[in-house]
Amino acid sequence: MFAVSVGLIVANLYYAQPLLPEIAQTYRVDVGTAARLVTWTQAGYAAGLALIVPLGDILDRRALTLWLLLLSIGALIAVAVAPTFLPFALASVLLGLSSVGAQVLVPFAASLAPDATRGKTVGTVMSGLLLGILLARTVSGAVSGALGWRAVYVIAAGALTLLGAVLWRQLPRVQRPAGGLNYSQLLASVLHLVRTEPLLRRRSLYGLLGFAAFSVFWTSLAFLLAGPPYFYHEAAAGLFGLVGAVGALAASWAGRRADAGHSRATTGLMALVIAASFGLIWAGATSLAALIVGVALMDLGVQGLHITNQSEIYRLSQEARSRLTTVYLTSYFLGGVLGSALGSVAYVHFGWTGVCVLGAGFGLAILVGWLLEGRK
């Protein structure tokens, strides 16, 4: 239930990616402006991670999740009916902000799991989240091809309404301890965690760089596939989400490796996979086979690294898991903002080669950080 829930919620952030050419045409904006929708949505998500997710340590996570679902449903409807580009963009920011309900549920699941299998549990839940990220593109491309891009958001609103009814009945109520922190103290304690936990800082940096590489690629892919030699419609472009879903297979495996104490070796391997995958992705400008293999490897590396990072940080403190999530995922999605912004610039000015050099550079930066671990 947790895995399906986080997948449906986080999918809201990614429906637009294969639809960007159609959205640009509808609102008569240029390609660069349309691509920035991804950046704005992720910026809203990063704001929600910083300001809303910490509340999971002092409020009932069940109630917080349900209120965020209601806000997401309203934002999806606003996106679907937006008459011009500006309301569309503002509603997209609100959609990003409210979609942090997924990251309220991840530490919720971690808190309910026993210590010995927490990594496996996080991996299982994150498998659902990762599938939601990747299959969102496939679903939105297929629905848009059949019914138009606005129908994607109407159907998503209906799906979240059904999900809300299920979670209202099934999520357990967990009493928060009395006499805890107020909101300002809660946010101050987040900064204290950043200052005092070097493992949290290091893993947050790895997450930022990994998701930046991921976003560089996925923000630019629709434009590559829309032009020569492919000339794919958005429905065909969305099918690449199925290829990327291979990365979800890394989630449970990486969680089990973390439970067994092999996080460091897994981190180095995933960083190497991310960097190397962009060589195949570069060849994918003219070779469909190379592009498919490169996408699968890139997603596997990014998601395996992500699960390893989360498994490690959740060992630091049982009482502060929502705040640990805030620090890590705020960094992670700021990496998404950075990657999507730089990815669109790289594509406009340097083409597909620029995108691939940038993505490989992020992967190599993780590898350098991993090699320097433990040194002053």
Disulfide bonds with the S-S distance in Angstrom:
none
